């Protein structure tokens, strides 16, 4: 099996071959930290963490860089609204971003460079473009000469002449051509600024990623990722800026995830239908959120509804129950002998199914299907009167492999119940021993009404929350 990645640049699946065997340089455009991240931001966060995880699982060392845009118009407006300054706004929402990452069970990237901490290299990058004639200054602003990059539009498959036709001439008279884009913005009175050869100001949005990607990962990335909305103009402009200086491809593989819709409507501020991750985490387990995000192929659109989240929660509960039942049964079995060749073959088939799907452009929905095949094997085993401990261990070891990347199950510390619930459970155990079935059923119904489900097994009673 070889890993195949759908490359946005070629619009085809290609075999993934990193520049240096066993090492991957991966850059994903991060958030503009002027607010809490919403569910649309969370999709690339979860998906590209999954990409990193699978690459690591298959033996690669991944240098994973996700930037923070910590100065731009949105941060300036937010600072005005809050009566503070841009650095305080950035610190507040970077901290919130890390809190959301932790809440979703996602480790930090290898590095999270900030625009404000890399201003000298951004200015140097712009200076190189100016010196080579690919950029020009006018009125304190610096613009990129889009027409000088003959391949502009190759990523988004847009024709420059068509783009020129669609732009109103005269939008900014300081531009030589309407399609030119800004690299450096002259500061307005009262705005945050940095000194540069062209006067006080701050960088445009596109230039920051070109400069930081080169600084932290080199001239050519193995993988450049982001949301579908970034193909144009952001990633297109990155290509233009970087490739005219280096003469090399900015990235060998471009990956873009699809949009998220809310109840079949586009998510937008005007509709007021945005869903913040911090609020979503208060409603649902992180495993359910990950399941929802990974249950649709990353390149396809994803529709968020209360029903789909409930289905995701039920699905992860089904997986968790299978794991819990196996562990519970393992504590009581007495037979421990080698697993049969037939059983080992069935487990290997599930393992192979998982890897085949993940290597087919990170097909997480079908990889999750392999986890349900695993759950089916687990439940079938548990129905047997005599169970082999080695079979249970083999199942749990396989599950650990499948779950290591998808992470739709998390080992939890045993939950403590309040004294009254503990007393009712003990009373029910005694009622069953004395064959007082009416009282046992009465207690079971009372606990169910409190959200606690009881399961009577051959190894004793188990409880779980609804």
C-alpha positions in Angstrom: 0.0 0.0 0.0 1.2 3.5 -0.8 -0.4 6.7 0.5 -2.3 8.6 -2.2 -3.2 12.3 -1.7 -5.6 14.3 -3.8 -3.5 17.3 -4.9 -5.5 20.4 -5.5 -2.8 21.6 -7.9 -3.2 18.7 -10.3 -6.8 17.8 -9.4 -5.8 14.2 -9.2 -4.7 11.7 -6.6 -0.9 11.3 -6.4 1.4 9.0 -4.6 2.8 10.8 -1.6 6.6 11.0 -1.7 8.2 13.4 0.8 11.3 15.3 -0.3 13.3 13.6 2.5 12.4 10.0 3.2 10.7 9.6 6.6 10.3 13.4 7.1 7.4 15.6 6.3 7.2 19.4 6.2 3.6 20.4 6.6 2.2 23.9 6.8 -1.5 24.7 7.5 -2.9 28.2 7.6 -4.1 29.0 11.1 -6.6 31.3 12.6 -6.9 35.1 12.6 -7.0 35.5 16.4 -9.7 38.2 16.8 -12.4 35.9 18.2 -13.2 32.4 19.4 -12.9 29.7 16.7 -16.1 28.4 15.2 -17.0 25.0 13.9 -15.7 25.9 10.4 -12.3 26.6 11.8 -12.4 23.4 13.8 -12.7 21.2 10.6 -9.1 21.8 9.3 -7.9 21.8 12.9 -9.2 18.3 13.4 -8.6 16.9 9.9 -5.0 18.1 9.5 -4.2 16.8 13.0 -5.5 13.5 11.7 -3.2 13.7 8.7 -0.3 14.4 11.0 -1.3 11.5 13.2 -1.5 9.0 10.4 1.8 10.1 8.9 3.4 9.6 12.3 1.7 6.3 12.7 3.2 5.1 9.4 6.7 6.1 10.5 7.2 9.7 9.4 8.6 12.5 11.4 6.3 15.5 10.9 7.3 19.1 11.3 3.8 20.6 11.5 3.5 24.4 11.4 0.3 26.4 12.0 0.6 30.1 12.0 -1.3 32.8 13.9 -2.4 36.0 12.2 -2.2 38.3 15.2 -2.5 41.6 13.4 -4.9 42.7 10.7 -8.0 44.8 10.2 -10.2 42.4 12.2 -7.9 42.6 15.3 -7.7 46.4 15.0 -11.6 46.7 15.0 -11.9 44.2 17.9 -9.4 46.1 19.9 -11.4 49.3 19.4 -14.6 47.5 20.4 -13.0 46.2 23.6 -11.2 49.4 24.4 -7.8 47.7 24.4 -4.9 47.1 22.0 -4.2 44.5 19.3 -1.6 42.5 21.4 -4.1 42.0 24.2 -6.8 40.9 21.7 -4.4 38.4 20.2 -3.2 37.0 23.5 -6.8 36.5 24.7 -7.9 34.5 21.6 -4.7 32.6 21.2 -5.2 31.3 24.8 -8.8 30.5 23.9 -7.6 28.6 20.8 -5.2 26.5 22.8 -8.1 25.8 25.3 -10.3 24.6 22.5 -7.5 22.4 21.1 -7.0 20.8 24.6 -10.8 20.4 24.8 -10.8 18.6 21.5 -7.9 16.4 22.5 -5.6 17.8 19.9 -1.9 18.3 20.6 -0.2 21.6 19.6 1.6 21.9 16.3 5.3 21.7 16.2 5.3 25.5 16.1 2.8 28.3 15.9 4.6 31.3 14.5 3.0 34.7 14.9 3.1 37.5 12.4 4.1 40.1 15.0 7.1 37.9 16.1 8.3 37.5 12.5 8.1 41.0 11.2 11.8 41.4 10.1 11.7 38.4 7.9 8.3 39.4 6.4 9.8 42.9 5.6 12.9 41.2 4.1 10.7 39.0 1.9 8.8 42.1 0.6 12.1 43.9 0.0 13.3 41.0 -2.1 10.2 41.1 -4.2 10.6 44.9 -4.7 14.3 44.6 -5.6 13.5 41.9 -8.3 10.8 44.0 -9.8 7.9 41.8 -8.7 6.5 44.5 -6.3 6.3 48.3 -6.2 5.6 51.0 -3.7 3.0 53.7 -4.0 1.9 56.1 -1.2 3.4 53.9 1.5 1.7 50.8 0.3 3.5 48.0 -1.5 1.8 45.9 -4.2 2.6 42.6 -5.9 2.7 42.8 -9.7 0.4 39.8 -10.4 0.9 40.0 -14.2 4.6 39.3 -13.8 3.9 35.7 -12.5 2.8 33.9 -15.7 1.3 31.0 -13.7 -1.0 33.1 -11.6 -4.3 31.2 -11.3 -2.7 27.7 -11.6 -3.9 26.5 -8.2 -7.5 27.8 -8.3 -7.7 27.2 -12.1 -8.7 30.9 -12.7 -7.6 32.8 -15.7 -5.9 36.1 -15.1 -7.7 37.8 -18.0 -11.0 36.7 -16.6 -10.0 38.0 -13.1 -9.0 41.3 -14.7 -12.4 41.5 -16.4 -14.2 40.9 -13.1 -12.4 43.6 -11.2 -13.7 47.2 -11.3 -11.0 49.5 -12.6 -10.3 52.4 -10.2 -11.0 50.6 -7.0 -7.5 51.6 -5.9 -5.8 54.1 -8.1 -2.4 53.4 -6.5 -2.3 50.0 -8.2 -0.7 49.6 -11.6 -3.3 46.9 -12.4 -6.6 46.1 -10.6 -5.6 42.5 -9.9 -2.4 43.5 -8.0 -2.6 42.7 -4.3 -1.1 44.4 -1.3 2.0 43.3 0.5 2.5 46.2 2.9 -0.2 48.6 4.2 0.7 52.1 5.2 -0.5 52.7 8.8 -3.5 54.9 9.4 -3.5 57.4 12.3 -3.8 55.5 15.6 -3.2 52.1 14.2 -0.5 49.6 15.3 2.5 49.8 13.0 6.1 48.7 12.3 8.8 50.6 10.6 9.8 49.6 7.1 11.7 50.9 4.1 8.3 52.1 2.7 7.2 53.8 5.9 5.3 52.8 9.0 2.7 50.1 8.4 1.9 46.4 8.6 1.9 43.4 6.3 -0.9 42.3 4.0 -2.5 38.9 4.7 -1.0 36.8 2.0 2.7 37.7 2.5 2.9 36.4 6.1 2.4 32.7 5.2 5.0 32.9 2.4 7.6 34.4 4.7 6.9 32.1 7.7 6.6 28.9 5.6 10.0 29.6 4.1 11.6 30.5 7.5 10.3 27.5 9.4 10.1 24.8 6.7 12.2 25.9 3.7 11.6 26.8 0.1 9.3 23.9 -0.7 6.7 22.3 1.6 5.7 18.7 1.4 2.1 19.5 2.2 0.3 22.8 2.4 -3.2 22.6 3.8 -6.2 24.8 4.6 -9.9 25.3 4.0 -11.3 25.3 0.5 -12.0 29.1 0.8 -8.3 29.7 1.0 -7.5 28.4 -2.5 -8.2 31.8 -4.0 -6.9 34.4 -3.4 -4.8 33.4 -0.3 -3.0 30.3 -1.5 -2.9 31.5 -5.1 -1.1 34.7 -3.9 1.3 32.6 -1.7 2.3 30.7 -4.8 3.0 33.8 -6.7 5.0 35.5 -4.0 7.1 32.5 -3.1 7.8 30.9 -6.4 9.1 34.0 -8.1 11.8 34.3 -5.5 12.8 30.7 -5.1 12.1 29.3 -8.5 10.7 26.2 -6.8 7.2 25.0 -6.1 5.9 26.4 -2.8 4.3 23.0 -2.0 4.4 19.6 -3.7 0.9 18.6 -2.4 -1.9 21.0 -1.8 -4.8 19.8 0.4 -8.1 21.7 1.0 -11.0 20.6 3.2 -14.6 21.4 2.3 -17.1 23.8 3.8 -19.4 23.3 6.8 -23.0 24.2 6.5 -25.4 24.8 9.4 -28.8 23.1 8.9 -28.1 23.2 5.1 -27.4 26.9 5.1 -24.1 28.6 4.6 -22.5 29.6 7.9 -22.3 33.4 8.0 -22.3 36.3 10.5 -25.2 37.9 8.6 -27.4 34.8 9.3 -26.1 34.6 12.9 -25.8 30.8 12.6 -22.2 30.4 13.6 -21.4 27.7 16.2 -18.4 28.3 18.5 -16.3 25.4 19.4 -16.2 26.4 23.1 -20.1 26.2 23.1 -20.1 22.9 21.2 -17.7 21.4 23.7 -20.2 22.2 26.5 -22.9 20.3 24.6 -21.1 17.2 23.3 -18.2 15.0 24.1 -15.0 15.7 22.2 -15.1 12.2 20.7 -18.5 13.0 19.2 -17.2 16.2 17.7 -14.2 14.4 16.2 -16.5 11.6 14.9 -18.8 14.2 13.3 -15.9 15.9 11.5 -14.3 12.6 10.3 -17.5 10.8 9.3 -17.5 12.7 6.0 -14.6 12.8 3.6 -12.6 15.9 4.1 -13.0 17.2 0.6 -16.8 17.0 0.8 -19.1 19.5 2.4 -20.3 18.8 5.9 -23.7 19.6 7.3 -24.1 20.4 11.0 -27.4 19.7 12.7 -28.5 18.7 16.1 -29.5 15.3 14.7 -26.1 14.6 13.1 -24.4 15.4 16.4 -26.8 13.1 18.3 -26.0 10.3 15.8 -22.3 11.0 16.3 -22.7 10.7 20.1 -24.6 7.5 19.7 -21.9 6.1 17.5 -19.0 6.9 19.8 -21.1 5.5 22.7 -21.4 2.2 20.8 -17.7 2.0 20.3 -17.0 2.9 23.9 -19.4 0.3 25.2 -17.6 -2.4 23.2 -14.3 -1.3 24.6 -15.8 -1.2 28.1 -17.4 -4.6 27.8 -14.1 -6.2 26.7 -12.2 -4.7 29.6 -14.9 -5.7 32.0 -14.9 -9.3 30.6 -11.1 -9.5 30.6 -11.1 -9.1 34.4 -13.1 -12.3 34.9 -11.8 -14.8 32.2 -9.8 -17.8 33.2 -8.9 -19.2 29.8 -5.7 -17.8 28.3 -4.3 -19.6 25.2 -3.0 -18.6 21.8 -5.5 -17.0 19.4 -6.6 -19.1 16.5 -5.3 -18.5 13.0 -8.8 -17.8 11.8 -9.4 -15.1 14.5 -6.0 -13.5 13.8 -6.9 -13.4 10.0 -10.2 -11.6 10.7 -8.4 -9.0 12.9 -5.7 -8.6 10.2 -8.5 -8.0 7.6 -9.9 -5.2 9.8 -6.4 -3.7 10.2 -5.8 -3.8 6.5 -9.2 -2.2 5.8 -8.3 0.7 8.1 -4.9 1.3 6.4 -6.2 0.9 2.9 -8.9 3.6 3.5 -6.5 6.0 5.3 -4.0 5.6 2.5 -6.7 6.4 0.0 -6.5 10.2 0.5 -7.3 9.9 4.2 -10.7 8.4 3.7 -11.7 8.7 7.4 -15.4 7.7 6.9 -14.4 4.3 5.6 -11.7 4.0 8.2 -14.3 4.5 10.9 -16.3 1.7 9.2 -13.4 -0.6 10.0 -13.8 0.4 13.7 -17.4 -0.7 13.6 -16.3 -4.0 12.0 -14.0 -4.3 15.0 -17.0 -3.6 17.3 -18.9 -6.4 15.6 -16.1 -8.8 16.3 -15.9 -7.7 19.9 -19.7 -8.1 20.5 -19.7 -11.5 18.8 -16.8 -12.7 21.0 -18.6 -11.4 24.1 -21.7 -13.5 23.3 -19.7 -16.7 23.8 -20.0 -18.4 27.2 -16.2 -19.2 27.4 -13.9 -16.4 26.2 -10.2 -16.6 25.7 -8.2 -13.7 27.4 -5.7 -13.6 24.5 -8.6 -13.0 22.1 -9.7 -10.0 24.2 -6.2 -8.6 24.4 -5.7 -9.0 20.6 -9.0 -7.1 20.0 -7.9 -4.3 22.4 -4.5 -4.0 20.8 -6.1 -3.7 17.4 -8.5 -1.1 18.7 -5.6 1.0 20.1 -4.0 1.0 16.7 -7.2 2.1 14.9 -8.1 4.7 17.6 -4.6 6.2 17.9 -5.2 8.5 14.9 -9.0 8.8 14.7 -9.3 9.2 18.5 -13.1 8.7 18.7 -12.6 7.0 22.1 -10.7 8.2 25.1 -9.8 6.2 28.2 -11.5 7.9 31.1 -10.9 7.8 34.8 -13.5 5.7 36.6 -16.4 8.1 37.4 -17.6 8.4 41.0 -21.3 8.3 41.8 -22.9 10.1 44.6 -23.7 8.1 47.7 -27.4 7.8 47.1 -26.9 6.3 43.6 -24.3 3.9 45.0 -26.7 2.9 47.7 -29.5 2.2 45.1 -27.1 0.1 43.0 -26.1 -2.0 46.0 -29.7 -2.4 46.9 -30.5 -3.6 43.4 -27.7 -6.2 43.6 -29.1 -7.5 46.8 -32.7 -7.5 45.4 -31.5 -9.6 42.5 -29.8 -12.0 44.8 -33.0 -12.5 46.8 -35.0 -12.7 43.5 -37.0 -9.6 44.4 -37.3 -8.8 40.7 -40.0 -6.1 41.2 -37.7 -4.0 43.4 -34.7 -4.6 41.1 -36.7 -3.3 38.1 -38.0 -0.4 40.1 -34.5 0.7 41.0 -33.3 0.2 37.4 -36.1 2.5 36.2 -35.4 5.1 38.8 -31.7 5.2 37.9 -32.5 5.3 34.2 -34.6 8.4 34.9 -31.5 9.9 36.4 -29.5 9.1 33.3 -27.7 6.0 34.5 -28.1 2.8 32.6 -27.5 -0.6 34.3 -26.3 -3.7 32.4 -26.5 -7.1 33.9 -23.6 -9.3 32.6 -22.2 -12.7 33.4 -19.4 -11.0 35.3 -21.7 -8.8 37.3 -23.5 -5.5 37.0 -22.1 -2.6 35.0 -23.4 1.0 34.8 -22.9 3.8 32.4 -24.4 7.2 31.8 -26.9 7.8 28.9 
